[in-house]
Amino acid sequence: MQVKLFATYRTITGRSQLELAAPDNVLELLHQLSNEYGSELRSWLLSPDGTAKGDNAIVLVNGRHIEHLDGVATKLSEADKISLFPLVAGG
């Protein structure tokens, strides 16, 4: 499975793209990445209790926002392409 990281996530991980074995669902992926790259990434990707996506994270599965799929319960497969963006604002 391909995971593309953007903006702050690239800075935290030092990577723009990862190739990973697909976990069962998006929430498991967010936990896997948080465990691998530490508390700073976790604070962006996950809610404080770890049961939901963080408010400042945007997750796309094959170009579709997970809010239009099954949220963090969205199933993943080896063929999926995941994009992770931090929520940013500008003016």
PyMOL Python script that loads the backbone (N, CA, C, O; Angstrom):
from pymol import cmd

cmd.read_pdbstr("""\
ATOM      1  N   MET A   1       0.851  -1.162   0.000  1.00  0.00           N
ATOM      2  CA  MET A   1       0.000   0.000   0.000  1.00  0.00           C
ATOM      3  C   MET A   1       0.902   1.233   0.000  1.00  0.00           C
ATOM      4  O   MET A   1       1.921   1.275   0.690  1.00  0.00           O
ATOM      5  N   GLN A   2       0.513   2.216  -0.774  1.00  0.00           N
ATOM      6  CA  GLN A   2       1.280   3.456  -0.861  1.00  0.00           C
ATOM      7  C   GLN A   2       0.637   4.525   0.030  1.00  0.00           C
ATOM      8  O   GLN A   2      -0.575   4.736  -0.007  1.00  0.00           O
ATOM      9  N   VAL A   3       1.472   5.192   0.828  1.00  0.00           N
ATOM     10  CA  VAL A   3       1.013   6.281   1.688  1.00  0.00           C
ATOM     11  C   VAL A   3       1.824   7.517   1.325  1.00  0.00           C
ATOM     12  O   VAL A   3       3.049   7.517   1.445  1.00  0.00           O
ATOM     13  N   LYS A   4       1.145   8.564   0.885  1.00  0.00           N
ATOM     14  CA  LYS A   4       1.807   9.827   0.574  1.00  0.00           C
ATOM     15  C   LYS A   4       1.573  10.796   1.726  1.00  0.00           C
ATOM     16  O   LYS A   4       0.460  10.922   2.236  1.00  0.00           O
ATOM     17  N   LEU A   5       2.636  11.473   2.122  1.00  0.00           N
ATOM     18  CA  LEU A   5       2.593  12.408   3.238  1.00  0.00           C
ATOM     19  C   LEU A   5       2.852  13.812   2.720  1.00  0.00           C
ATOM     20  O   LEU A   5       3.707  14.013   1.857  1.00  0.00           O
ATOM     21  N   PHE A   6       2.120  14.779   3.241  1.00  0.00           N
ATOM     22  CA  PHE A   6       2.230  16.151   2.771  1.00  0.00           C
ATOM     23  C   PHE A   6       2.505  17.112   3.921  1.00  0.00           C
ATOM     24  O   PHE A   6       2.151  16.854   5.071  1.00  0.00           O
ATOM     25  N   ALA A   7       3.149  18.234   3.577  1.00  0.00           N
ATOM     26  CA  ALA A   7       3.380  19.381   4.472  1.00  0.00           C
ATOM     27  C   ALA A   7       4.036  18.956   5.787  1.00  0.00           C
ATOM     28  O   ALA A   7       5.102  18.342   5.774  1.00  0.00           O
ATOM     29  N   THR A   8       3.419  19.272   6.902  1.00  0.00           N
ATOM     30  CA  THR A   8       3.981  19.001   8.228  1.00  0.00           C
ATOM     31  C   THR A   8       4.308  17.524   8.417  1.00  0.00           C
ATOM     32  O   THR A   8       5.286  17.189   9.085  1.00  0.00           O
ATOM     33  N   TYR A   9       3.509  16.646   7.843  1.00  0.00           N
ATOM     34  CA  TYR A   9       3.756  15.205   8.000  1.00  0.00           C
ATOM     35  C   TYR A   9       5.079  14.808   7.361  1.00  0.00           C
ATOM     36  O   TYR A   9       5.776  13.933   7.874  1.00  0.00           O
ATOM     37  N   ARG A  10       5.430  15.438   6.251  1.00  0.00           N
ATOM     38  CA  ARG A  10       6.729  15.170   5.618  1.00  0.00           C
ATOM     39  C   ARG A  10       7.864  15.617   6.532  1.00  0.00           C
ATOM     40  O   ARG A  10       8.877  14.930   6.665  1.00  0.00           O
ATOM     41  N   THR A  11       7.684  16.771   7.156  1.00  0.00           N
ATOM     42  CA  THR A  11       8.711  17.295   8.054  1.00  0.00           C
ATOM     43  C   THR A  11       8.914  16.374   9.249  1.00  0.00           C
ATOM     44  O   THR A  11      10.050  16.092   9.632  1.00  0.00           O
ATOM     45  N   ILE A  12       7.831  15.910   9.833  1.00  0.00           N
ATOM     46  CA  ILE A  12       7.912  15.053  11.023  1.00  0.00           C
ATOM     47  C   ILE A  12       8.563  13.713  10.695  1.00  0.00           C
ATOM     48  O   ILE A  12       9.413  13.235  11.446  1.00  0.00           O
ATOM     49  N   THR A  13       8.167  13.105   9.578  1.00  0.00           N
ATOM     50  CA  THR A  13       8.657  11.764   9.231  1.00  0.00           C
ATOM     51  C   THR A  13       9.956  11.785   8.431  1.00  0.00           C
ATOM     52  O   THR A  13      10.691  10.798   8.406  1.00  0.00           O
ATOM     53  N   GLY A  14      10.236  12.907   7.781  1.00  0.00           N
ATOM     54  CA  GLY A  14      11.382  12.956   6.887  1.00  0.00           C
ATOM     55  C   GLY A  14      11.155  12.187   5.603  1.00  0.00           C
ATOM     56  O   GLY A  14      12.103  11.871   4.885  1.00  0.00           O
ATOM     57  N   ARG A  15       9.899  11.887   5.312  1.00  0.00           N
ATOM     58  CA  ARG A  15       9.547  11.074   4.132  1.00  0.00           C
ATOM     59  C   ARG A  15       8.363  11.716   3.414  1.00  0.00           C
ATOM     60  O   ARG A  15       7.494  12.319   4.044  1.00  0.00           O
ATOM     61  N   SER A  16       8.338  11.580   2.095  1.00  0.00           N
ATOM     62  CA  SER A  16       7.184  12.055   1.333  1.00  0.00           C
ATOM     63  C   SER A  16       6.264  10.902   0.950  1.00  0.00           C
ATOM     64  O   SER A  16       5.098  11.112   0.616  1.00  0.00           O
ATOM     65  N   GLN A  17       6.797   9.682   1.001  1.00  0.00           N
ATOM     66  CA  GLN A  17       6.002   8.522   0.606  1.00  0.00           C
ATOM     67  C   GLN A  17       6.507   7.292   1.343  1.00  0.00           C
ATOM     68  O   GLN A  17       7.703   7.150   1.596  1.00  0.00           O
ATOM     69  N   LEU A  18       5.578   6.404   1.683  1.00  0.00           N
ATOM     70  CA  LEU A  18       5.898   5.147   2.350  1.00  0.00           C
ATOM     71  C   LEU A  18       5.233   4.006   1.605  1.00  0.00           C
ATOM     72  O   LEU A  18       4.164   4.179   1.021  1.00  0.00           O
ATOM     73  N   GLU A  19       5.851   2.860   1.624  1.00  0.00           N
ATOM     74  CA  GLU A  19       5.233   1.625   1.147  1.00  0.00           C
ATOM     75  C   GLU A  19       5.059   0.741   2.370  1.00  0.00           C
ATOM     76  O   GLU A  19       6.034   0.359   3.016  1.00  0.00           O
ATOM     77  N   LEU A  20       3.805   0.417   2.684  1.00  0.00           N
ATOM     78  CA  LEU A  20       3.495  -0.356   3.887  1.00  0.00           C
ATOM     79  C   LEU A  20       2.584  -1.525   3.557  1.00  0.00           C
ATOM     80  O   LEU A  20       1.842  -1.491   2.575  1.00  0.00           O
ATOM     81  N   ALA A  21       2.647  -2.545   4.375  1.00  0.00           N
ATOM     82  CA  ALA A  21       1.636  -3.599   4.315  1.00  0.00           C
ATOM     83  C   ALA A  21       0.336  -2.984   4.810  1.00  0.00           C
ATOM     84  O   ALA A  21       0.324  -2.242   5.792  1.00  0.00           O
ATOM     85  N   ALA A  22      -0.742  -3.293   4.136  1.00  0.00           N
ATOM     86  CA  ALA A  22      -2.032  -2.689   4.479  1.00  0.00           C
ATOM     87  C   ALA A  22      -2.570  -3.243   5.793  1.00  0.00           C
ATOM     88  O   ALA A  22      -2.754  -4.452   5.933  1.00  0.00           O
ATOM     89  N   PRO A  23      -2.823  -2.347   6.766  1.00  0.00           N
ATOM     90  CA  PRO A  23      -3.541  -2.793   7.963  1.00  0.00           C
ATOM     91  C   PRO A  23      -5.020  -2.979   7.613  1.00  0.00           C
ATOM     92  O   PRO A  23      -5.428  -2.729   6.479  1.00  0.00           O
ATOM     93  N   ASP A  24      -5.803  -3.410   8.568  1.00  0.00           N
ATOM     94  CA  ASP A  24      -7.217  -3.701   8.320  1.00  0.00           C
ATOM     95  C   ASP A  24      -8.015  -2.457   7.935  1.00  0.00           C
ATOM     96  O   ASP A  24      -8.876  -2.518   7.056  1.00  0.00           O
ATOM     97  N   ASN A  25      -7.731  -1.320   8.594  1.00  0.00           N
ATOM     98  CA  ASN A  25      -8.538  -0.120   8.343  1.00  0.00           C
ATOM     99  C   ASN A  25      -7.721   1.147   8.583  1.00  0.00           C
ATOM    100  O   ASN A  25      -6.563   1.075   8.993  1.00  0.00           O
ATOM    101  N   VAL A  26      -8.320   2.294   8.330  1.00  0.00           N
ATOM    102  CA  VAL A  26      -7.637   3.580   8.442  1.00  0.00           C
ATOM    103  C   VAL A  26      -7.180   3.845   9.876  1.00  0.00           C
ATOM    104  O   VAL A  26      -6.064   4.325  10.078  1.00  0.00           O
ATOM    105  N   LEU A  27      -7.999   3.552  10.860  1.00  0.00           N
ATOM    106  CA  LEU A  27      -7.602   3.810  12.243  1.00  0.00           C
ATOM    107  C   LEU A  27      -6.337   3.031  12.595  1.00  0.00           C
ATOM    108  O   LEU A  27      -5.444   3.566  13.253  1.00  0.00           O
ATOM    109  N   GLU A  28      -6.254   1.775  12.164  1.00  0.00           N
ATOM    110  CA  GLU A  28      -5.052   0.982  12.420  1.00  0.00           C
ATOM    111  C   GLU A  28      -3.841   1.597  11.724  1.00  0.00           C
ATOM    112  O   GLU A  28      -2.741   1.586  12.277  1.00  0.00           O
ATOM    113  N   LEU A  29      -4.029   2.131  10.520  1.00  0.00           N
ATOM    114  CA  LEU A  29      -2.938   2.797   9.812  1.00  0.00           C
ATOM    115  C   LEU A  29      -2.458   4.017  10.598  1.00  0.00           C
ATOM    116  O   LEU A  29      -1.252   4.209  10.757  1.00  0.00           O
ATOM    117  N   LEU A  30      -3.377   4.837  11.088  1.00  0.00           N
ATOM    118  CA  LEU A  30      -3.003   6.029  11.849  1.00  0.00           C
ATOM    119  C   LEU A  30      -2.240   5.654  13.115  1.00  0.00           C
ATOM    120  O   LEU A  30      -1.284   6.334  13.488  1.00  0.00           O
ATOM    121  N   HIS A  31      -2.657   4.580  13.776  1.00  0.00           N
ATOM    122  CA  HIS A  31      -1.941   4.106  14.964  1.00  0.00           C
ATOM    123  C   HIS A  31      -0.558   3.579  14.585  1.00  0.00           C
ATOM    124  O   HIS A  31       0.419   3.839  15.288  1.00  0.00           O
ATOM    125  N   GLN A  32      -0.472   2.849  13.492  1.00  0.00           N
ATOM    126  CA  GLN A  32       0.808   2.311  13.038  1.00  0.00           C
ATOM    127  C   GLN A  32       1.802   3.443  12.763  1.00  0.00           C
ATOM    128  O   GLN A  32       2.953   3.379  13.194  1.00  0.00           O
ATOM    129  N   LEU A  33       1.361   4.468  12.052  1.00  0.00           N
ATOM    130  CA  LEU A  33       2.226   5.604  11.749  1.00  0.00           C
ATOM    131  C   LEU A  33       2.610   6.359  13.018  1.00  0.00           C
ATOM    132  O   LEU A  33       3.754   6.788  13.166  1.00  0.00           O
ATOM    133  N   SER A  34       1.661   6.519  13.928  1.00  0.00           N
ATOM    134  CA  SER A  34       1.930   7.201  15.199  1.00  0.00           C
ATOM    135  C   SER A  34       2.956   6.440  16.028  1.00  0.00           C
ATOM    136  O   SER A  34       3.836   7.043  16.643  1.00  0.00           O
ATOM    137  N   ASN A  35       2.844   5.128  16.045  1.00  0.00           N
ATOM    138  CA  ASN A  35       3.804   4.311  16.789  1.00  0.00           C
ATOM    139  C   ASN A  35       5.195   4.390  16.165  1.00  0.00           C
ATOM    140  O   ASN A  35       6.202   4.403  16.874  1.00  0.00           O
ATOM    141  N   GLU A  36       5.243   4.442  14.851  1.00  0.00           N
ATOM    142  CA  GLU A  36       6.520   4.490  14.138  1.00  0.00           C
ATOM    143  C   GLU A  36       7.208   5.849  14.276  1.00  0.00           C
ATOM    144  O   GLU A  36       8.425   5.910  14.455  1.00  0.00           O
ATOM    145  N   TYR A  37       6.438   6.939  14.194  1.00  0.00           N
ATOM    146  CA  TYR A  37       7.033   8.272  14.114  1.00  0.00           C
ATOM    147  C   TYR A  37       6.817   9.145  15.344  1.00  0.00           C
ATOM    148  O   TYR A  37       7.248  10.298  15.357  1.00  0.00           O
ATOM    149  N   GLY A  38       6.167   8.630  16.369  1.00  0.00           N
ATOM    150  CA  GLY A  38       6.143   9.311  17.651  1.00  0.00           C
ATOM    151  C   GLY A  38       4.954  10.215  17.940  1.00  0.00           C
ATOM    152  O   GLY A  38       4.020  10.356  17.151  1.00  0.00           O
ATOM    153  N   SER A  39       5.049  10.820  19.125  1.00  0.00           N
ATOM    154  CA  SER A  39       3.936  11.579  19.683  1.00  0.00           C
ATOM    155  C   SER A  39       3.599  12.831  18.888  1.00  0.00           C
ATOM    156  O   SER A  39       2.443  13.252  18.873  1.00  0.00           O
ATOM    157  N   GLU A  40       4.586  13.439  18.225  1.00  0.00           N
ATOM    158  CA  GLU A  40       4.276  14.636  17.451  1.00  0.00           C
ATOM    159  C   GLU A  40       3.329  14.293  16.300  1.00  0.00           C
ATOM    160  O   GLU A  40       2.345  14.997  16.073  1.00  0.00           O
ATOM    161  N   LEU A  41       3.622  13.220  15.580  1.00  0.00           N
ATOM    162  CA  LEU A  41       2.723  12.810  14.497  1.00  0.00           C
ATOM    163  C   LEU A  41       1.386  12.346  15.062  1.00  0.00           C
ATOM    164  O   LEU A  41       0.333  12.638  14.496  1.00  0.00           O
ATOM    165  N   ARG A  42       1.428  11.629  16.168  1.00  0.00           N
ATOM    166  CA  ARG A  42       0.188  11.154  16.798  1.00  0.00           C
ATOM    167  C   ARG A  42      -0.748  12.317  17.130  1.00  0.00           C
ATOM    168  O   ARG A  42      -1.961  12.215  16.943  1.00  0.00           O
ATOM    169  N   SER A  43      -0.186  13.413  17.619  1.00  0.00           N
ATOM    170  CA  SER A  43      -1.027  14.556  17.994  1.00  0.00           C
ATOM    171  C   SER A  43      -1.737  15.158  16.783  1.00  0.00           C
ATOM    172  O   SER A  43      -2.789  15.780  16.931  1.00  0.00           O
ATOM    173  N   TRP A  44      -1.181  14.982  15.603  1.00  0.00           N
ATOM    174  CA  TRP A  44      -1.818  15.467  14.379  1.00  0.00           C
ATOM    175  C   TRP A  44      -2.834  14.452  13.835  1.00  0.00           C
ATOM    176  O   TRP A  44      -3.917  14.831  13.390  1.00  0.00           O
ATOM    177  N   LEU A  45      -2.481  13.169  13.874  1.00  0.00           N
ATOM    178  CA  LEU A  45      -3.294  12.157  13.191  1.00  0.00           C
ATOM    179  C   LEU A  45      -4.466  11.638  14.000  1.00  0.00           C
ATOM    180  O   LEU A  45      -5.493  11.269  13.430  1.00  0.00           O
ATOM    181  N   LEU A  46      -4.333  11.602  15.320  1.00  0.00           N
ATOM    182  CA  LEU A  46      -5.341  10.943  16.150  1.00  0.00           C
ATOM    183  C   LEU A  46      -5.955  11.887  17.184  1.00  0.00           C
ATOM    184  O   LEU A  46      -5.334  12.859  17.615  1.00  0.00           O
ATOM    185  N   SER A  47      -7.177  11.577  17.561  1.00  0.00           N
ATOM    186  CA  SER A  47      -7.822  12.294  18.656  1.00  0.00           C
ATOM    187  C   SER A  47      -7.050  11.993  19.945  1.00  0.00           C
ATOM    188  O   SER A  47      -6.302  11.017  19.989  1.00  0.00           O
ATOM    189  N   PRO A  48      -7.213  12.806  20.992  1.00  0.00           N
ATOM    190  CA  PRO A  48      -6.468  12.577  22.238  1.00  0.00           C
ATOM    191  C   PRO A  48      -6.630  11.169  22.811  1.00  0.00           C
ATOM    192  O   PRO A  48      -5.683  10.618  23.371  1.00  0.00           O
ATOM    193  N   ASP A  49      -7.824  10.582  22.674  1.00  0.00           N
ATOM    194  CA  ASP A  49      -8.019   9.240  23.219  1.00  0.00           C
ATOM    195  C   ASP A  49      -7.669   8.134  22.217  1.00  0.00           C
ATOM    196  O   ASP A  49      -7.760   6.952  22.547  1.00  0.00           O
ATOM    197  N   GLY A  50      -7.270   8.508  20.994  1.00  0.00           N
ATOM    198  CA  GLY A  50      -6.833   7.534  20.002  1.00  0.00           C
ATOM    199  C   GLY A  50      -7.932   6.739  19.328  1.00  0.00           C
ATOM    200  O   GLY A  50      -7.651   5.768  18.625  1.00  0.00           O
ATOM    201  N   THR A  51      -9.184   7.138  19.533  1.00  0.00           N
ATOM    202  CA  THR A  51     -10.291   6.366  18.954  1.00  0.00           C
ATOM    203  C   THR A  51     -10.828   6.945  17.649  1.00  0.00           C
ATOM    204  O   THR A  51     -11.708   6.356  17.021  1.00  0.00           O
ATOM    205  N   ALA A  52     -10.295   8.105  17.237  1.00  0.00           N
ATOM    206  CA  ALA A  52     -10.788   8.768  16.029  1.00  0.00           C
ATOM    207  C   ALA A  52      -9.641   9.508  15.353  1.00  0.00           C
ATOM    208  O   ALA A  52      -8.558   9.661  15.918  1.00  0.00           O
ATOM    209  N   LYS A  53      -9.898   9.955  14.156  1.00  0.00           N
ATOM    210  CA  LYS A  53      -8.947  10.783  13.422  1.00  0.00           C
ATOM    211  C   LYS A  53      -8.862  12.130  14.116  1.00  0.00           C
ATOM    212  O   LYS A  53      -9.860  12.634  14.630  1.00  0.00           O
ATOM    213  N   GLY A  54      -7.683  12.707  14.131  1.00  0.00           N
ATOM    214  CA  GLY A  54      -7.519  14.038  14.698  1.00  0.00           C
ATOM    215  C   GLY A  54      -8.282  15.073  13.884  1.00  0.00           C
ATOM    216  O   GLY A  54      -8.466  14.906  12.678  1.00  0.00           O
ATOM    217  N   ASP A  55      -8.718  16.126  14.528  1.00  0.00           N
ATOM    218  CA  ASP A  55      -9.493  17.171  13.854  1.00  0.00           C
ATOM    219  C   ASP A  55      -8.707  17.876  12.761  1.00  0.00           C
ATOM    220  O   ASP A  55      -9.297  18.437  11.837  1.00  0.00           O
ATOM    221  N   ASN A  56      -7.383  17.856  12.856  1.00  0.00           N
ATOM    222  CA  ASN A  56      -6.552  18.567  11.887  1.00  0.00           C
ATOM    223  C   ASN A  56      -5.941  17.659  10.826  1.00  0.00           C
ATOM    224  O   ASN A  56      -5.002  18.057  10.137  1.00  0.00           O
ATOM    225  N   ALA A  57      -6.464  16.450  10.690  1.00  0.00           N
ATOM    226  CA  ALA A  57      -5.946  15.508   9.692  1.00  0.00           C
ATOM    227  C   ALA A  57      -6.971  15.286   8.586  1.00  0.00           C
ATOM    228  O   ALA A  57      -8.167  15.143   8.839  1.00  0.00           O
ATOM    229  N   ILE A  58      -6.473  15.262   7.367  1.00  0.00           N
ATOM    230  CA  ILE A  58      -7.296  14.924   6.204  1.00  0.00           C
ATOM    231  C   ILE A  58      -6.740  13.627   5.635  1.00  0.00           C
ATOM    232  O   ILE A  58      -5.551  13.532   5.333  1.00  0.00           O
ATOM    233  N   VAL A  59      -7.606  12.628   5.491  1.00  0.00           N
ATOM    234  CA  VAL A  59      -7.185  11.320   4.995  1.00  0.00           C
ATOM    235  C   VAL A  59      -7.995  10.987   3.745  1.00  0.00           C
ATOM    236  O   VAL A  59      -9.226  10.978   3.766  1.00  0.00           O
ATOM    237  N   LEU A  60      -7.276  10.715   2.656  1.00  0.00           N
ATOM    238  CA  LEU A  60      -7.903  10.286   1.410  1.00  0.00           C
ATOM    239  C   LEU A  60      -7.497   8.848   1.134  1.00  0.00           C
ATOM    240  O   LEU A  60      -6.334   8.479   1.296  1.00  0.00           O
ATOM    241  N   VAL A  61      -8.465   8.039   0.714  1.00  0.00           N
ATOM    242  CA  VAL A  61      -8.199   6.679   0.269  1.00  0.00           C
ATOM    243  C   VAL A  61      -8.580   6.623  -1.201  1.00  0.00           C
ATOM    244  O   VAL A  61      -9.747   6.779  -1.560  1.00  0.00           O
ATOM    245  N   ASN A  62      -7.593   6.400  -2.037  1.00  0.00           N
ATOM    246  CA  ASN A  62      -7.800   6.386  -3.489  1.00  0.00           C
ATOM    247  C   ASN A  62      -8.500   7.653  -3.969  1.00  0.00           C
ATOM    248  O   ASN A  62      -9.382   7.611  -4.827  1.00  0.00           O
ATOM    249  N   GLY A  63      -8.082   8.786  -3.392  1.00  0.00           N
ATOM    250  CA  GLY A  63      -8.592  10.090  -3.791  1.00  0.00           C
ATOM    251  C   GLY A  63      -9.922  10.487  -3.182  1.00  0.00           C
ATOM    252  O   GLY A  63     -10.445  11.555  -3.499  1.00  0.00           O
ATOM    253  N   ARG A  64     -10.484   9.652  -2.314  1.00  0.00           N
ATOM    254  CA  ARG A  64     -11.771   9.963  -1.678  1.00  0.00           C
ATOM    255  C   ARG A  64     -11.570  10.202  -0.191  1.00  0.00           C
ATOM    256  O   ARG A  64     -10.915   9.418   0.496  1.00  0.00           O
ATOM    257  N   HIS A  65     -12.143  11.294   0.295  1.00  0.00           N
ATOM    258  CA  HIS A  65     -12.058  11.635   1.716  1.00  0.00           C
ATOM    259  C   HIS A  65     -12.757  10.547   2.520  1.00  0.00           C
ATOM    260  O   HIS A  65     -13.838  10.090   2.149  1.00  0.00           O
ATOM    261  N   ILE A  66     -12.133  10.131   3.630  1.00  0.00           N
ATOM    262  CA  ILE A  66     -12.735   9.045   4.408  1.00  0.00           C
ATOM    263  C   ILE A  66     -14.090   9.417   4.997  1.00  0.00           C
ATOM    264  O   ILE A  66     -14.868   8.530   5.349  1.00  0.00           O
ATOM    265  N   GLU A  67     -14.390  10.711   5.112  1.00  0.00           N
ATOM    266  CA  GLU A  67     -15.713  11.117   5.595  1.00  0.00           C
ATOM    267  C   GLU A  67     -16.809  10.707   4.615  1.00  0.00           C
ATOM    268  O   GLU A  67     -17.975  10.604   4.996  1.00  0.00           O
ATOM    269  N   HIS A  68     -16.444  10.473   3.356  1.00  0.00           N
ATOM    270  CA  HIS A  68     -17.414  10.029   2.351  1.00  0.00           C
ATOM    271  C   HIS A  68     -17.381   8.516   2.174  1.00  0.00           C
ATOM    272  O   HIS A  68     -18.092   7.966   1.333  1.00  0.00           O
ATOM    273  N   LEU A  69     -16.562   7.856   2.962  1.00  0.00           N
ATOM    274  CA  LEU A  69     -16.471   6.398   2.956  1.00  0.00           C
ATOM    275  C   LEU A  69     -16.995   5.912   4.309  1.00  0.00           C
ATOM    276  O   LEU A  69     -18.104   6.272   4.703  1.00  0.00           O
ATOM    277  N   ASP A  70     -16.224   5.112   5.015  1.00  0.00           N
ATOM    278  CA  ASP A  70     -16.632   4.614   6.331  1.00  0.00           C
ATOM    279  C   ASP A  70     -15.808   5.214   7.463  1.00  0.00           C
ATOM    280  O   ASP A  70     -15.618   4.585   8.504  1.00  0.00           O
ATOM    281  N   GLY A  71     -15.315   6.450   7.253  1.00  0.00           N
ATOM    282  CA  GLY A  71     -14.517   7.102   8.288  1.00  0.00           C
ATOM    283  C   GLY A  71     -13.278   6.290   8.605  1.00  0.00           C
ATOM    284  O   GLY A  71     -12.692   5.679   7.711  1.00  0.00           O
ATOM    285  N   VAL A  72     -12.871   6.275   9.870  1.00  0.00           N
ATOM    286  CA  VAL A  72     -11.668   5.529  10.249  1.00  0.00           C
ATOM    287  C   VAL A  72     -11.860   4.019  10.161  1.00  0.00           C
ATOM    288  O   VAL A  72     -10.890   3.267  10.255  1.00  0.00           O
ATOM    289  N   ALA A  73     -13.093   3.571   9.983  1.00  0.00           N
ATOM    290  CA  ALA A  73     -13.362   2.141   9.804  1.00  0.00           C
ATOM    291  C   ALA A  73     -13.212   1.717   8.344  1.00  0.00           C
ATOM    292  O   ALA A  73     -13.400   0.542   8.027  1.00  0.00           O
ATOM    293  N   THR A  74     -12.875   2.653   7.447  1.00  0.00           N
ATOM    294  CA  THR A  74     -12.690   2.332   6.036  1.00  0.00           C
ATOM    295  C   THR A  74     -11.652   1.226   5.899  1.00  0.00           C
ATOM    296  O   THR A  74     -10.526   1.361   6.378  1.00  0.00           O
ATOM    297  N   LYS A  75     -12.032   0.136   5.247  1.00  0.00           N
ATOM    298  CA  LYS A  75     -11.137  -1.006   5.037  1.00  0.00           C
ATOM    299  C   LYS A  75     -10.044  -0.637   4.045  1.00  0.00           C
ATOM    300  O   LYS A  75     -10.264   0.157   3.130  1.00  0.00           O
ATOM    301  N   LEU A  76      -8.865  -1.220   4.233  1.00  0.00           N
ATOM    302  CA  LEU A  76      -7.735  -0.964   3.356  1.00  0.00           C
ATOM    303  C   LEU A  76      -7.240  -2.258   2.721  1.00  0.00           C
ATOM    304  O   LEU A  76      -7.384  -3.344   3.282  1.00  0.00           O
ATOM    305  N   SER A  77      -6.649  -2.110   1.525  1.00  0.00           N
ATOM    306  CA  SER A  77      -6.058  -3.259   0.835  1.00  0.00           C
ATOM    307  C   SER A  77      -4.682  -2.880   0.315  1.00  0.00           C
ATOM    308  O   SER A  77      -4.319  -1.704   0.315  1.00  0.00           O
ATOM    309  N   GLU A  78      -3.929  -3.851  -0.121  1.00  0.00           N
ATOM    310  CA  GLU A  78      -2.576  -3.622  -0.625  1.00  0.00           C
ATOM    311  C   GLU A  78      -2.558  -2.687  -1.828  1.00  0.00           C
ATOM    312  O   GLU A  78      -1.556  -2.011  -2.059  1.00  0.00           O
ATOM    313  N   ALA A  79      -3.635  -2.632  -2.595  1.00  0.00           N
ATOM    314  CA  ALA A  79      -3.682  -1.812  -3.806  1.00  0.00           C
ATOM    315  C   ALA A  79      -4.042  -0.355  -3.532  1.00  0.00           C
ATOM    316  O   ALA A  79      -3.985   0.472  -4.442  1.00  0.00           O
ATOM    317  N   ASP A  80      -4.411  -0.028  -2.301  1.00  0.00           N
ATOM    318  CA  ASP A  80      -4.874   1.335  -1.989  1.00  0.00           C
ATOM    319  C   ASP A  80      -3.742   2.348  -2.001  1.00  0.00           C
ATOM    320  O   ASP A  80      -2.582   2.028  -1.740  1.00  0.00           O
ATOM    321  N   LYS A  81      -4.124   3.594  -2.316  1.00  0.00           N
ATOM    322  CA  LYS A  81      -3.219   4.740  -2.259  1.00  0.00           C
ATOM    323  C   LYS A  81      -3.809   5.720  -1.255  1.00  0.00           C
ATOM    324  O   LYS A  81      -4.908   6.241  -1.445  1.00  0.00           O
ATOM    325  N   ILE A  82      -3.067   5.960  -0.192  1.00  0.00           N
ATOM    326  CA  ILE A  82      -3.515   6.816   0.901  1.00  0.00           C
ATOM    327  C   ILE A  82      -2.765   8.143   0.820  1.00  0.00           C
ATOM    328  O   ILE A  82      -1.557   8.164   0.583  1.00  0.00           O
ATOM    329  N   SER A  83      -3.477   9.240   1.014  1.00  0.00           N
ATOM    330  CA  SER A  83      -2.867  10.566   1.083  1.00  0.00           C
ATOM    331  C   SER A  83      -3.227  11.178   2.423  1.00  0.00           C
ATOM    332  O   SER A  83      -4.393  11.197   2.816  1.00  0.00           O
ATOM    333  N   LEU A  84      -2.212  11.682   3.124  1.00  0.00           N
ATOM    334  CA  LEU A  84      -2.408  12.297   4.440  1.00  0.00           C
ATOM    335  C   LEU A  84      -1.977  13.754   4.377  1.00  0.00           C
ATOM    336  O   LEU A  84      -0.832  14.068   4.053  1.00  0.00           O
ATOM    337  N   PHE A  85      -2.916  14.638   4.693  1.00  0.00           N
ATOM    338  CA  PHE A  85      -2.687  16.088   4.674  1.00  0.00           C
ATOM    339  C   PHE A  85      -3.031  16.672   6.034  1.00  0.00           C
ATOM    340  O   PHE A  85      -4.022  16.262   6.637  1.00  0.00           O
ATOM    341  N   PRO A  86      -2.243  17.614   6.534  1.00  0.00           N
ATOM    342  CA  PRO A  86      -2.683  18.367   7.710  1.00  0.00           C
ATOM    343  C   PRO A  86      -3.652  19.450   7.251  1.00  0.00           C
ATOM    344  O   PRO A  86      -3.536  19.972   6.142  1.00  0.00           O
ATOM    345  N   LEU A  87      -4.585  19.774   8.092  1.00  0.00           N
ATOM    346  CA  LEU A  87      -5.495  20.873   7.813  1.00  0.00           C
ATOM    347  C   LEU A  87      -4.705  22.174   7.941  1.00  0.00           C
ATOM    348  O   LEU A  87      -4.101  22.435   8.981  1.00  0.00           O
ATOM    349  N   VAL A  88      -4.709  22.974   6.909  1.00  0.00           N
ATOM    350  CA  VAL A  88      -3.981  24.241   6.940  1.00  0.00           C
ATOM    351  C   VAL A  88      -4.904  25.362   6.500  1.00  0.00           C
ATOM    352  O   VAL A  88      -5.875  25.143   5.776  1.00  0.00           O
ATOM    353  N   ALA A  89      -4.592  26.545   6.942  1.00  0.00           N
ATOM    354  CA  ALA A  89      -5.361  27.729   6.547  1.00  0.00           C
ATOM    355  C   ALA A  89      -4.389  28.779   6.057  1.00  0.00           C
ATOM    356  O   ALA A  89      -3.231  28.822   6.474  1.00  0.00           O
ATOM    357  N   GLY A  90      -4.860  29.596   5.194  1.00  0.00           N
ATOM    358  CA  GLY A  90      -4.003  30.642   4.664  1.00  0.00           C
ATOM    359  C   GLY A  90      -4.824  31.881   4.372  1.00  0.00           C
ATOM    360  O   GLY A  90      -6.046  31.892   4.521  1.00  0.00           O
ATOM    361  N   GLY A  91      -4.153  32.881   3.969  1.00  0.00           N
ATOM    362  CA  GLY A  91      -4.902  34.081   3.687  1.00  0.00           C
ATOM    363  C   GLY A  91      -4.245  34.908   2.616  1.00  0.00           C
ATOM    364  O   GLY A  91      -4.756  35.967   2.254  1.00  0.00           O
TER     365      GLY A  91
END
""", "prot")
cmd.dss("prot")
cmd.show_as("cartoon", "prot")
cmd.util.cbc("prot")
cmd.orient("prot")
